[in-house]
């Protein structure tokens, strides 16, 4: 999907994409509908051609990335380092200043897709690590409650938690969360 307000400017880009074997499923004139169009059309790659990425454009990329994340290739005529950083933070996978010859278009798109997949994978790993850390914290809190309430050692409290979770056929972290929540209600 191409996003460009200037149809004349994007004609050579569209032709280069077609010549390189890509299918252009849409040409969107402005980025205000970027999120909705990505949800509707589900493009493999979003290619934006802008003079300079505006704050609104970057916000629209952020919104799209929250709902329907896609690799974004941005062609711009602005090589300002701050703009490039802001664009990559917003979700742009490849930022190209100026135009590129047709033979270099496919490698740029391939690199953008690879970078997008790598960032997506890293975000998923970080999310999983944070979940595990949160689970570990709640298990430690529940263990502490059992140690205090029942005058148990750390290993004994953990064994008791584990045994209770197995008996109830629930995850250890879920049981620990239930214990912590129950303790909060009793204290209030």
C-alpha positions in Angstrom: 0.0 0.0 0.0 1.4 3.4 -1.0 0.6 6.5 1.1 1.3 9.7 -0.7 -0.7 12.9 -1.1 1.0 13.6 -4.5 -0.2 11.1 -7.1 2.3 12.4 -9.7 5.2 12.1 -7.4 4.3 8.5 -6.5 3.7 7.3 -10.1 7.4 6.4 -10.6 7.5 4.6 -7.2 4.4 2.6 -8.1 5.9 1.7 -11.4 9.1 0.6 -9.8 7.2 -1.6 -7.4 5.2 -3.2 -10.2 8.4 -3.7 -12.2 10.0 -5.4 -9.2 7.1 -7.8 -8.9 5.2 -6.2 -6.1 1.4 -5.8 -6.1 0.2 -2.4 -5.1 -3.2 -2.9 -3.5 -4.0 0.7 -2.7 -2.9 4.3 -3.0 -4.0 6.3 0.0 -3.8 10.0 -0.4 -3.2 10.9 3.3 -2.1 9.2 6.4 -5.2 10.2 8.5 -6.8 6.9 7.5 -3.7 4.9 7.8 -4.9 2.7 10.7 -8.3 2.1 9.2 -6.9 1.3 5.8 -4.3 -1.2 7.3 -7.1 -2.9 9.2 -9.2 -3.1 6.1 -6.6 -4.0 3.4 -4.0 -5.8 5.5 -1.0 -4.8 3.3 2.2 -6.7 3.7 4.2 -3.4 3.6 3.2 0.3 3.9 5.3 2.6 1.7 5.0 6.3 2.5 6.4 9.1 0.3 6.6 12.4 2.2 8.5 15.6 1.9 9.2 15.5 5.6 7.5 13.3 8.2 5.2 15.6 10.2 4.2 15.0 13.8 0.7 13.9 12.7 2.2 11.4 10.2 4.3 9.9 12.9 1.4 9.7 15.3 -0.7 8.0 12.7 2.1 5.4 12.2 2.1 4.9 16.0 -1.6 4.3 16.0 -1.4 1.9 13.1 1.5 0.1 14.8 -0.6 -0.4 18.0 -3.4 -2.1 16.1 -2.2 -3.5 12.8 1.6 -3.3 12.9 3.2 -3.5 9.5 6.6 -2.9 8.0 6.8 0.8 7.0 9.2 2.1 4.4 9.4 5.9 4.3 10.8 7.8 1.4 11.5 11.3 2.4 13.3 14.4 1.2 14.3 15.3 4.7 17.6 13.8 6.0 17.4 15.5 9.4 18.8 13.0 12.0 16.1 13.9 14.6 13.3 13.3 12.0 14.9 9.9 11.2 15.1 9.0 14.9 11.5 10.1 15.4 10.3 8.1 12.4 12.0 4.9 13.6 10.6 5.3 17.1 7.2 5.7 15.6 7.5 2.4 13.7 9.2 3.1 10.4 11.3 0.1 9.5 13.3 1.8 6.7 13.8 5.5 6.2 15.2 6.4 2.7 16.2 9.9 1.9 15.5 10.8 -1.8 14.7 8.2 -4.4 16.3 5.0 -5.2 16.8 3.1 -8.5 14.3 0.3 -9.2 17.0 -2.4 -8.7 17.6 -1.3 -5.1 13.9 -1.2 -4.2 13.5 -4.9 -3.4 16.5 -5.0 -1.1 15.2 -2.0 0.8 11.8 -3.5 1.3 13.3 -6.9 2.2 15.5 -5.1 4.8 12.5 -3.3 6.2 10.6 -6.5 6.6 13.5 -8.2 8.3 14.0 -5.3 10.7 10.2 -5.2 11.4 10.2 -9.0 12.2 13.3 -8.6 14.4 11.8 -5.7 16.4 8.5 -7.6 16.7 10.3 -10.7 18.0 12.3 -8.6 20.5 9.0 -6.9 21.7 7.4 -10.3 22.2 10.5 -11.6 24.2 10.4 -8.5 26.3 6.7 -8.9 27.0 7.2 -12.5 28.0 10.2 -11.6 30.2 8.1 -8.9 32.0 5.2 -11.4 32.5 7.6 -13.9 34.0 9.1 -11.2 36.3 5.6 -10.1 37.4 4.7 -13.8 38.1 7.9 -14.2 40.1 7.1 -11.1 42.2 3.6 -12.3 43.1 4.9 -15.7 44.0 7.5 -14.1 46.2 4.8 -12.0 47.9 2.5 -15.0 48.4 5.5 -17.0 49.8 6.2 -14.2 52.2 2.6 -14.2 53.4 2.7 -17.9 54.1 6.0 -17.6 55.8 4.7 -14.9 58.1 1.3 -16.4 58.7 2.3 -20.0 59.2 5.8 -19.4 60.5 7.4 -21.4 57.7 10.8 -21.3 56.0 11.1 -20.1 52.4 11.4 -23.6 51.0 8.4 -24.9 53.0 6.3 -22.0 51.9 7.2 -22.6 48.3 6.5 -26.3 48.6 3.1 -25.5 50.2 2.2 -23.1 47.4 3.2 -25.6 44.7 1.3 -28.3 46.3 -1.9 -26.2 46.6 -1.6 -25.1 43.0 -1.3 -28.8 41.9 -4.3 -29.8 44.0 -6.4 -27.1 42.5 -5.0 -27.5 39.0 -4.1 -23.9 38.6 -0.9 -22.1 37.7 1.4 -21.3 40.6 1.3 -17.6 39.7 -2.5 -17.6 39.6 -2.8 -19.2 43.0 -0.2 -16.8 44.4 -2.2 -13.9 43.0 -5.3 -15.2 44.6 -3.6 -15.4 48.0 -2.2 -11.9 47.7 -5.6 -10.5 46.7 -7.3 -12.4 49.6 -4.7 -11.0 52.0 -5.4 -7.4 50.7 -9.1 -7.9 51.4 -8.4 -9.1 55.0 -6.1 -6.2 55.7 -8.5 -3.5 54.5 
